[in-house]
């Protein structure tokens, strides 16, 4: 992934189960890893979607659908 914390991104169309994220713009806030007592690391990430008041935790599997966002390309 080439998006760094503090940068805007846009999700592509993922599938019908992710209607709230498909083609939406957000701010990447960075890693939100969970280090469990059994040694397993859950590699989640935190994003703030445009129009939302609270950040969302996403699974690392969604990272491949994130693209850098340039508002000038939307016109």
mmCIF file as gemmi writes it, N, C-alpha and C atoms, coordinates in Angstrom:
data_model
loop_
_atom_site.group_PDB
_atom_site.id
_atom_site.type_symbol
_atom_site.label_atom_id
_atom_site.label_alt_id
_atom_site.label_comp_id
_atom_site.label_asym_id
_atom_site.label_entity_id
_atom_site.label_seq_id
_atom_site.pdbx_PDB_ins_code
_atom_site.Cartn_x
_atom_site.Cartn_y
_atom_site.Cartn_z
_atom_site.occupancy
_atom_site.B_iso_or_equiv
_atom_site.pdbx_formal_charge
_atom_site.auth_seq_id
_atom_site.auth_asym_id
_atom_site.pdbx_PDB_model_num
ATOM 1 N N . UNK Axp A 1 ? 0.85 -1.181 0 1 0 ? 1 A 1
ATOM 2 C CA . UNK Axp A 1 ? 0 0 0 1 0 ? 1 A 1
ATOM 3 C C . UNK Axp A 1 ? 0.888 1.234 0 1 0 ? 1 A 1
ATOM 4 N N . UNK Axp A 2 ? 0.548 2.177 -0.835 1 0 ? 2 A 1
ATOM 5 C CA . UNK Axp A 2 ? 1.357 3.395 -0.942 1 0 ? 2 A 1
ATOM 6 C C . UNK Axp A 2 ? 0.687 4.613 -0.322 1 0 ? 2 A 1
ATOM 7 N N . UNK Axp A 3 ? -0.273 4.376 0.551 1 0 ? 3 A 1
ATOM 8 C CA . UNK Axp A 3 ? -0.945 5.465 1.247 1 0 ? 3 A 1
ATOM 9 C C . UNK Axp A 3 ? -0.399 5.546 2.67 1 0 ? 3 A 1
ATOM 10 N N . UNK Axp A 4 ? -0.044 6.752 3.085 1 0 ? 4 A 1
ATOM 11 C CA . UNK Axp A 4 ? 0.517 6.96 4.42 1 0 ? 4 A 1
ATOM 12 C C . UNK Axp A 4 ? -0.523 7.61 5.328 1 0 ? 4 A 1
ATOM 13 N N . UNK Axp A 5 ? -0.308 7.49 6.632 1 0 ? 5 A 1
ATOM 14 C CA . UNK Axp A 5 ? -1.21 8.118 7.606 1 0 ? 5 A 1
ATOM 15 C C . UNK Axp A 5 ? -1.326 9.608 7.306 1 0 ? 5 A 1
ATOM 16 N N . UNK Axp A 6 ? -2.557 10.1 7.308 1 0 ? 6 A 1
ATOM 17 C CA . UNK Axp A 6 ? -2.808 11.509 7.033 1 0 ? 6 A 1
ATOM 18 C C . UNK Axp A 6 ? -3.157 11.802 5.583 1 0 ? 6 A 1
ATOM 19 N N . UNK Axp A 7 ? -3.149 10.784 4.731 1 0 ? 7 A 1
ATOM 20 C CA . UNK Axp A 7 ? -3.445 10.998 3.32 1 0 ? 7 A 1
ATOM 21 C C . UNK Axp A 7 ? -4.876 10.562 2.988 1 0 ? 7 A 1
ATOM 22 N N . UNK Axp A 8 ? -5.451 11.235 1.999 1 0 ? 8 A 1
ATOM 23 C CA . UNK Axp A 8 ? -6.784 10.873 1.522 1 0 ? 8 A 1
ATOM 24 C C . UNK Axp A 8 ? -6.689 9.678 0.583 1 0 ? 8 A 1
ATOM 25 N N . UNK Axp A 9 ? -7.724 8.858 0.596 1 0 ? 9 A 1
ATOM 26 C CA . UNK Axp A 9 ? -7.792 7.701 -0.292 1 0 ? 9 A 1
ATOM 27 C C . UNK Axp A 9 ? -9.227 7.523 -0.743 1 0 ? 9 A 1
ATOM 28 N N . UNK Axp A 10 ? -9.41 6.676 -1.738 1 0 ? 10 A 1
ATOM 29 C CA . UNK Axp A 10 ? -10.751 6.328 -2.203 1 0 ? 10 A 1
ATOM 30 C C . UNK Axp A 10 ? -10.799 4.813 -2.38 1 0 ? 10 A 1
ATOM 31 N N . UNK Axp A 11 ? -11.847 4.204 -1.821 1 0 ? 11 A 1
ATOM 32 C CA . UNK Axp A 11 ? -12.069 2.786 -2.038 1 0 ? 11 A 1
ATOM 33 C C . UNK Axp A 11 ? -12.624 2.583 -3.44 1 0 ? 11 A 1
ATOM 34 N N . UNK Axp A 12 ? -12.268 1.469 -4.048 1 0 ? 12 A 1
ATOM 35 C CA . UNK Axp A 12 ? -12.905 1.062 -5.286 1 0 ? 12 A 1
ATOM 36 C C . UNK Axp A 12 ? -14.193 0.338 -4.946 1 0 ? 12 A 1
ATOM 37 N N . UNK Axp A 13 ? -14.781 -0.298 -5.958 1 0 ? 13 A 1
ATOM 38 C CA . UNK Axp A 13 ? -15.963 -1.122 -5.701 1 0 ? 13 A 1
ATOM 39 C C . UNK Axp A 13 ? -15.472 -2.47 -5.218 1 0 ? 13 A 1
ATOM 40 N N . UNK Axp A 14 ? -15.811 -2.823 -3.991 1 0 ? 14 A 1
ATOM 41 C CA . UNK Axp A 14 ? -15.32 -4.059 -3.38 1 0 ? 14 A 1
ATOM 42 C C . UNK Axp A 14 ? -16.317 -5.172 -3.638 1 0 ? 14 A 1
ATOM 43 N N . UNK Axp A 15 ? -17.515 -5.069 -3.111 1 0 ? 15 A 1
ATOM 44 C CA . UNK Axp A 15 ? -18.616 -5.999 -3.373 1 0 ? 15 A 1
ATOM 45 C C . UNK Axp A 15 ? -19.884 -5.457 -2.726 1 0 ? 15 A 1
ATOM 46 N N . UNK Axp A 16 ? -20.967 -6.175 -2.878 1 0 ? 16 A 1
ATOM 47 C CA . UNK Axp A 16 ? -22.249 -5.714 -2.359 1 0 ? 16 A 1
ATOM 48 C C . UNK Axp A 16 ? -22.335 -5.664 -0.856 1 0 ? 16 A 1
ATOM 49 N N . UNK Axp A 17 ? -21.476 -6.411 -0.164 1 0 ? 17 A 1
ATOM 50 C CA . UNK Axp A 17 ? -21.521 -6.442 1.296 1 0 ? 17 A 1
ATOM 51 C C . UNK Axp A 17 ? -20.843 -5.233 1.928 1 0 ? 17 A 1
ATOM 52 N N . UNK Axp A 18 ? -20.157 -4.451 1.131 1 0 ? 18 A 1
ATOM 53 C CA . UNK Axp A 18 ? -19.44 -3.281 1.666 1 0 ? 18 A 1
ATOM 54 C C . UNK Axp A 18 ? -20.032 -1.988 1.118 1 0 ? 18 A 1
ATOM 55 N N . UNK Axp A 19 ? -21.34 -1.935 1.006 1 0 ? 19 A 1
ATOM 56 C CA . UNK Axp A 19 ? -22.015 -0.762 0.432 1 0 ? 19 A 1
ATOM 57 C C . UNK Axp A 19 ? -21.58 0.546 1.075 1 0 ? 19 A 1
ATOM 58 N N . UNK Axp A 20 ? -21.32 0.5 2.367 1 0 ? 20 A 1
ATOM 59 C CA . UNK Axp A 20 ? -20.962 1.74 3.067 1 0 ? 20 A 1
ATOM 60 C C . UNK Axp A 20 ? -19.559 2.219 2.717 1 0 ? 20 A 1
ATOM 61 N N . UNK Axp A 21 ? -18.732 1.364 2.117 1 0 ? 21 A 1
ATOM 62 C CA . UNK Axp A 21 ? -17.358 1.742 1.771 1 0 ? 21 A 1
ATOM 63 C C . UNK Axp A 21 ? -17.121 1.877 0.27 1 0 ? 21 A 1
ATOM 64 N N . UNK Axp A 22 ? -17.924 1.229 -0.539 1 0 ? 22 A 1
ATOM 65 C CA . UNK Axp A 22 ? -17.703 1.224 -1.989 1 0 ? 22 A 1
ATOM 66 C C . UNK Axp A 22 ? -17.643 2.632 -2.565 1 0 ? 22 A 1
ATOM 67 N N . UNK Axp A 23 ? -16.532 2.904 -3.272 1 0 ? 23 A 1
ATOM 68 C CA . UNK Axp A 23 ? -16.334 4.177 -3.977 1 0 ? 23 A 1
ATOM 69 C C . UNK Axp A 23 ? -16.376 5.396 -3.057 1 0 ? 23 A 1
ATOM 70 N N . UNK Axp A 24 ? -16.072 5.219 -1.777 1 0 ? 24 A 1
ATOM 71 C CA . UNK Axp A 24 ? -16.098 6.317 -0.807 1 0 ? 24 A 1
ATOM 72 C C . UNK Axp A 24 ? -14.68 6.839 -0.547 1 0 ? 24 A 1
ATOM 73 N N . UNK Axp A 25 ? -14.624 8.108 -0.161 1 0 ? 25 A 1
ATOM 74 C CA . UNK Axp A 25 ? -13.356 8.782 0.153 1 0 ? 25 A 1
ATOM 75 C C . UNK Axp A 25 ? -13.184 8.814 1.663 1 0 ? 25 A 1
ATOM 76 N N . UNK Axp A 26 ? -11.926 8.692 2.096 1 0 ? 26 A 1
ATOM 77 C CA . UNK Axp A 26 ? -11.638 8.742 3.52 1 0 ? 26 A 1
ATOM 78 C C . UNK Axp A 26 ? -10.221 9.217 3.791 1 0 ? 26 A 1
ATOM 79 N N . UNK Axp A 27 ? -9.914 9.326 5.055 1 0 ? 27 A 1
ATOM 80 C CA . UNK Axp A 27 ? -8.586 9.715 5.525 1 0 ? 27 A 1
ATOM 81 C C . UNK Axp A 27 ? -7.967 8.504 6.213 1 0 ? 27 A 1
ATOM 82 N N . UNK Axp A 28 ? -6.797 8.092 5.748 1 0 ? 28 A 1
ATOM 83 C CA . UNK Axp A 28 ? -6.119 6.956 6.363 1 0 ? 28 A 1
ATOM 84 C C . UNK Axp A 28 ? -5.423 7.433 7.64 1 0 ? 28 A 1
ATOM 85 N N . UNK Axp A 29 ? -5.761 6.816 8.765 1 0 ? 29 A 1
ATOM 86 C CA . UNK Axp A 29 ? -5.21 7.229 10.056 1 0 ? 29 A 1
ATOM 87 C C . UNK Axp A 29 ? -4.048 6.362 10.534 1 0 ? 29 A 1
ATOM 88 N N . UNK Axp A 30 ? -3.865 5.21 9.909 1 0 ? 30 A 1
ATOM 89 C CA . UNK Axp A 30 ? -2.717 4.37 10.257 1 0 ? 30 A 1
ATOM 90 C C . UNK Axp A 30 ? -3.107 3.01 10.8 1 0 ? 30 A 1
ATOM 91 N N . UNK Axp A 31 ? -2.085 2.307 11.244 1 0 ? 31 A 1
ATOM 92 C CA . UNK Axp A 31 ? -2.268 0.959 11.771 1 0 ? 31 A 1
ATOM 93 C C . UNK Axp A 31 ? -3.014 0.98 13.099 1 0 ? 31 A 1
ATOM 94 N N . UNK Axp A 32 ? -3.799 -0.062 13.317 1 0 ? 32 A 1
ATOM 95 C CA . UNK Axp A 32 ? -4.512 -0.243 14.585 1 0 ? 32 A 1
ATOM 96 C C . UNK Axp A 32 ? -4.34 -1.704 14.994 1 0 ? 32 A 1
ATOM 97 N N . UNK Axp A 33 ? -3.081 -2.124 15.058 1 0 ? 33 A 1
ATOM 98 C CA . UNK Axp A 33 ? -2.768 -3.523 15.338 1 0 ? 33 A 1
ATOM 99 C C . UNK Axp A 33 ? -3.184 -3.9 16.754 1 0 ? 33 A 1
ATOM 100 N N . UNK Axp A 34 ? -3.658 -5.126 16.89 1 0 ? 34 A 1
ATOM 101 C CA . UNK Axp A 34 ? -4.001 -5.688 18.192 1 0 ? 34 A 1
ATOM 102 C C . UNK Axp A 34 ? -2.995 -6.788 18.493 1 0 ? 34 A 1
ATOM 103 N N . UNK Axp A 35 ? -2.309 -6.673 19.606 1 0 ? 35 A 1
ATOM 104 C CA . UNK Axp A 35 ? -1.334 -7.675 20.037 1 0 ? 35 A 1
ATOM 105 C C . UNK Axp A 35 ? -1.981 -8.503 21.137 1 0 ? 35 A 1
ATOM 106 N N . UNK Axp A 36 ? -2.384 -9.718 20.771 1 0 ? 36 A 1
ATOM 107 C CA . UNK Axp A 36 ? -3.08 -10.578 21.725 1 0 ? 36 A 1
ATOM 108 C C . UNK Axp A 36 ? -2.094 -11.265 22.658 1 0 ? 36 A 1
ATOM 109 N N . UNK Axp A 37 ? -2.599 -11.706 23.796 1 0 ? 37 A 1
ATOM 110 C CA . UNK Axp A 37 ? -1.773 -12.376 24.793 1 0 ? 37 A 1
ATOM 111 C C . UNK Axp A 37 ? -1.156 -13.674 24.281 1 0 ? 37 A 1
ATOM 112 N N . UNK Axp A 38 ? -1.797 -14.304 23.284 1 0 ? 38 A 1
ATOM 113 C CA . UNK Axp A 38 ? -1.272 -15.562 22.755 1 0 ? 38 A 1
ATOM 114 C C . UNK Axp A 38 ? -0.219 -15.346 21.666 1 0 ? 38 A 1
ATOM 115 N N . UNK Axp A 39 ? 0.175 -14.09 21.452 1 0 ? 39 A 1
ATOM 116 C CA . UNK Axp A 39 ? 1.234 -13.781 20.501 1 0 ? 39 A 1
ATOM 117 C C . UNK Axp A 39 ? 0.751 -13.453 19.094 1 0 ? 39 A 1
ATOM 118 N N . UNK Axp A 40 ? -0.505 -13.608 18.843 1 0 ? 40 A 1
ATOM 119 C CA . UNK Axp A 40 ? -1.057 -13.306 17.525 1 0 ? 40 A 1
ATOM 120 C C . UNK Axp A 40 ? -1.231 -11.795 17.38 1 0 ? 40 A 1
ATOM 121 N N . UNK Axp A 41 ? -0.869 -11.279 16.214 1 0 ? 41 A 1
ATOM 122 C CA . UNK Axp A 41 ? -1.054 -9.862 15.915 1 0 ? 41 A 1
ATOM 123 C C . UNK Axp A 41 ? -2.15 -9.747 14.858 1 0 ? 41 A 1
ATOM 124 N N . UNK Axp A 42 ? -3.227 -9.049 15.201 1 0 ? 42 A 1
ATOM 125 C CA . UNK Axp A 42 ? -4.325 -8.804 14.266 1 0 ? 42 A 1
ATOM 126 C C . UNK Axp A 42 ? -4.026 -7.472 13.591 1 0 ? 42 A 1
ATOM 127 N N . UNK Axp A 43 ? -3.795 -7.519 12.269 1 0 ? 43 A 1
ATOM 128 C CA . UNK Axp A 43 ? -3.317 -6.347 11.539 1 0 ? 43 A 1
ATOM 129 C C . UNK Axp A 43 ? -4.473 -5.532 10.959 1 0 ? 43 A 1
ATOM 130 N N . UNK Axp A 44 ? -5.135 -4.786 11.82 1 0 ? 44 A 1
ATOM 131 C CA . UNK Axp A 44 ? -6.215 -3.89 11.418 1 0 ? 44 A 1
ATOM 132 C C . UNK Axp A 44 ? -5.651 -2.507 11.119 1 0 ? 44 A 1
ATOM 133 N N . UNK Axp A 45 ? -6.49 -1.68 10.495 1 0 ? 45 A 1
ATOM 134 C CA . UNK Axp A 45 ? -6.111 -0.306 10.167 1 0 ? 45 A 1
ATOM 135 C C . UNK Axp A 45 ? -7.29 0.606 10.501 1 0 ? 45 A 1
ATOM 136 N N . UNK Axp A 46 ? -6.987 1.88 10.75 1 0 ? 46 A 1
ATOM 137 C CA . UNK Axp A 46 ? -8.019 2.848 11.142 1 0 ? 46 A 1
ATOM 138 C C . UNK Axp A 46 ? -8.179 3.878 10.02 1 0 ? 46 A 1
ATOM 139 N N . UNK Axp A 47 ? -9.443 4.134 9.648 1 0 ? 47 A 1
ATOM 140 C CA . UNK Axp A 47 ? -9.759 5.13 8.628 1 0 ? 47 A 1
ATOM 141 C C . UNK Axp A 47 ? -10.899 6.01 9.131 1 0 ? 47 A 1
ATOM 142 N N . UNK Axp A 48 ? -10.957 7.217 8.625 1 0 ? 48 A 1
ATOM 143 C CA . UNK Axp A 48 ? -12.074 8.124 8.905 1 0 ? 48 A 1
ATOM 144 C C . UNK Axp A 48 ? -12.708 8.448 7.56 1 0 ? 48 A 1
ATOM 145 N N . UNK Axp A 49 ? -13.911 7.939 7.357 1 0 ? 49 A 1
ATOM 146 C CA . UNK Axp A 49 ? -14.601 8.139 6.092 1 0 ? 49 A 1
ATOM 147 C C . UNK Axp A 49 ? -15.265 9.515 6.073 1 0 ? 49 A 1
ATOM 148 N N . UNK Axp A 50 ? -15.285 10.139 4.911 1 0 ? 50 A 1
ATOM 149 C CA . UNK Axp A 50 ? -15.91 11.457 4.754 1 0 ? 50 A 1
ATOM 150 C C . UNK Axp A 50 ? -17.365 11.373 5.198 1 0 ? 50 A 1
ATOM 151 N N . UNK Axp A 51 ? -17.765 12.307 6.047 1 0 ? 51 A 1
ATOM 152 C CA . UNK Axp A 51 ? -19.128 12.363 6.547 1 0 ? 51 A 1
ATOM 153 C C . UNK Axp A 51 ? -19.358 11.604 7.844 1 0 ? 51 A 1
ATOM 154 N N . UNK Axp A 52 ? -18.37 10.855 8.28 1 0 ? 52 A 1
ATOM 155 C CA . UNK Axp A 52 ? -18.488 10.087 9.52 1 0 ? 52 A 1
ATOM 156 C C . UNK Axp A 52 ? -17.842 10.865 10.671 1 0 ? 52 A 1
ATOM 157 N N . UNK Axp A 53 ? -18.381 10.702 11.879 1 0 ? 53 A 1
ATOM 158 C CA . UNK Axp A 53 ? -17.852 11.402 13.049 1 0 ? 53 A 1
ATOM 159 C C . UNK Axp A 53 ? -16.78 10.597 13.77 1 0 ? 53 A 1
ATOM 160 N N . UNK Axp A 54 ? -16.797 9.269 13.594 1 0 ? 54 A 1
ATOM 161 C CA . UNK Axp A 54 ? -15.857 8.401 14.297 1 0 ? 54 A 1
ATOM 162 C C . UNK Axp A 54 ? -15.083 7.539 13.313 1 0 ? 54 A 1
ATOM 163 N N . UNK Axp A 55 ? -13.826 7.247 13.631 1 0 ? 55 A 1
ATOM 164 C CA . UNK Axp A 55 ? -13.032 6.374 12.767 1 0 ? 55 A 1
ATOM 165 C C . UNK Axp A 55 ? -13.609 4.959 12.713 1 0 ? 55 A 1
ATOM 166 N N . UNK Axp A 56 ? -13.276 4.267 11.646 1 0 ? 56 A 1
ATOM 167 C CA . UNK Axp A 56 ? -13.669 2.882 11.424 1 0 ? 56 A 1
ATOM 168 C C . UNK Axp A 56 ? -12.418 2.022 11.399 1 0 ? 56 A 1
ATOM 169 N N . UNK Axp A 57 ? -12.517 0.841 11.97 1 0 ? 57 A 1
ATOM 170 C CA . UNK Axp A 57 ? -11.429 -0.133 11.912 1 0 ? 57 A 1
ATOM 171 C C . UNK Axp A 57 ? -11.705 -1.058 10.738 1 0 ? 57 A 1
ATOM 172 N N . UNK Axp A 58 ? -10.716 -1.234 9.866 1 0 ? 58 A 1
ATOM 173 C CA . UNK Axp A 58 ? -10.866 -2.131 8.724 1 0 ? 58 A 1
ATOM 174 C C . UNK Axp A 58 ? -9.818 -3.23 8.795 1 0 ? 58 A 1
ATOM 175 N N . UNK Axp A 59 ? -10.133 -4.336 8.2 1 0 ? 59 A 1
ATOM 176 C CA . UNK Axp A 59 ? -9.227 -5.475 8.088 1 0 ? 59 A 1
ATOM 177 C C . UNK Axp A 59 ? -8.176 -5.173 7.017 1 0 ? 59 A 1
ATOM 178 N N . UNK Axp A 60 ? -7.01 -5.739 7.154 1 0 ? 60 A 1
ATOM 179 C CA . UNK Axp A 60 ? -5.947 -5.473 6.177 1 0 ? 60 A 1
ATOM 180 C C . UNK Axp A 60 ? -6.322 -5.925 4.772 1 0 ? 60 A 1
ATOM 181 N N . UNK Axp A 61 ? -7.297 -6.835 4.649 1 0 ? 61 A 1
ATOM 182 C CA . UNK Axp A 61 ? -7.736 -7.282 3.34 1 0 ? 61 A 1
ATOM 183 C C . UNK Axp A 61 ? -8.346 -6.179 2.493 1 0 ? 61 A 1
ATOM 184 N N . UNK Axp A 62 ? -8.812 -5.112 3.12 1 0 ? 62 A 1
ATOM 185 C CA . UNK Axp A 62 ? -9.405 -3.995 2.382 1 0 ? 62 A 1
ATOM 186 C C . UNK Axp A 62 ? -8.359 -3.028 1.828 1 0 ? 62 A 1
ATOM 187 N N . UNK Axp A 63 ? -7.123 -3.16 2.263 1 0 ? 63 A 1
ATOM 188 C CA . UNK Axp A 63 ? -6.084 -2.232 1.808 1 0 ? 63 A 1
ATOM 189 C C . UNK Axp A 63 ? -5.895 -2.278 0.299 1 0 ? 63 A 1
ATOM 190 N N . UNK Axp A 64 ? -6.078 -3.439 -0.298 1 0 ? 64 A 1
ATOM 191 C CA . UNK Axp A 64 ? -5.841 -3.547 -1.74 1 0 ? 64 A 1
ATOM 192 C C . UNK Axp A 64 ? -6.874 -2.782 -2.565 1 0 ? 64 A 1
ATOM 193 N N . UNK Axp A 65 ? -7.977 -2.378 -1.953 1 0 ? 65 A 1
ATOM 194 C CA . UNK Axp A 65 ? -9.02 -1.626 -2.649 1 0 ? 65 A 1
ATOM 195 C C . UNK Axp A 65 ? -8.855 -0.114 -2.471 1 0 ? 65 A 1
ATOM 196 N N . UNK Axp A 66 ? -7.861 0.317 -1.716 1 0 ? 66 A 1
ATOM 197 C CA . UNK Axp A 66 ? -7.641 1.737 -1.457 1 0 ? 66 A 1
ATOM 198 C C . UNK Axp A 66 ? -6.689 2.328 -2.491 1 0 ? 66 A 1
ATOM 199 N N . UNK Axp A 67 ? -7.072 3.471 -3.03 1 0 ? 67 A 1
ATOM 200 C CA . UNK Axp A 67 ? -6.233 4.184 -3.988 1 0 ? 67 A 1
ATOM 201 C C . UNK Axp A 67 ? -6.045 5.616 -3.501 1 0 ? 67 A 1
ATOM 202 N N . UNK Axp A 68 ? -4.87 6.21 -3.763 1 0 ? 68 A 1
ATOM 203 C CA . UNK Axp A 68 ? -4.695 7.615 -3.402 1 0 ? 68 A 1
ATOM 204 C C . UNK Axp A 68 ? -5.792 8.453 -4.06 1 0 ? 68 A 1
ATOM 205 N N . UNK Axp A 69 ? -6.314 9.424 -3.323 1 0 ? 69 A 1
ATOM 206 C CA . UNK Axp A 69 ? -7.404 10.25 -3.829 1 0 ? 69 A 1
ATOM 207 C C . UNK Axp A 69 ? -6.893 11.613 -4.241 1 0 ? 69 A 1
ATOM 208 N N . UNK Axp A 70 ? -7.251 11.996 -5.447 1 0 ? 70 A 1
ATOM 209 C CA . UNK Axp A 70 ? -6.926 13.331 -5.964 1 0 ? 70 A 1
ATOM 210 C C . UNK Axp A 70 ? -8.248 13.948 -6.431 1 0 ? 70 A 1
ATOM 211 N N . UNK Axp A 71 ? -8.761 14.946 -5.696 1 0 ? 71 A 1
ATOM 212 C CA . UNK Axp A 71 ? -10.051 15.53 -6.06 1 0 ? 71 A 1
ATOM 213 C C . UNK Axp A 71 ? -10.065 16.13 -7.466 1 0 ? 71 A 1
ATOM 214 N N . UNK Axp A 72 ? -8.907 16.519 -7.994 1 0 ? 72 A 1
ATOM 215 C CA . UNK Axp A 72 ? -8.832 17.099 -9.334 1 0 ? 72 A 1
ATOM 216 C C . UNK Axp A 72 ? -9.135 16.068 -10.416 1 0 ? 72 A 1
ATOM 217 N N . UNK Axp A 73 ? -8.936 14.78 -10.11 1 0 ? 73 A 1
ATOM 218 C CA . UNK Axp A 73 ? -9.196 13.737 -11.102 1 0 ? 73 A 1
ATOM 219 C C . UNK Axp A 73 ? -10.694 13.456 -11.212 1 0 ? 73 A 1
ATOM 220 N N . UNK Axp A 74 ? -11.488 13.89 -10.258 1 0 ? 74 A 1
ATOM 221 C CA . UNK Axp A 74 ? -12.93 13.632 -10.233 1 0 ? 74 A 1
ATOM 222 C C . UNK Axp A 74 ? -13.682 14.542 -11.208 1 0 ? 74 A 1
ATOM 223 N N . UNK Axp A 75 ? -13.05 15.58 -11.648 1 0 ? 75 A 1
ATOM 224 C CA . UNK Axp A 75 ? -13.748 16.58 -12.496 1 0 ? 75 A 1
ATOM 225 C C . UNK Axp A 75 ? -13.689 16.208 -13.951 1 0 ? 75 A 1
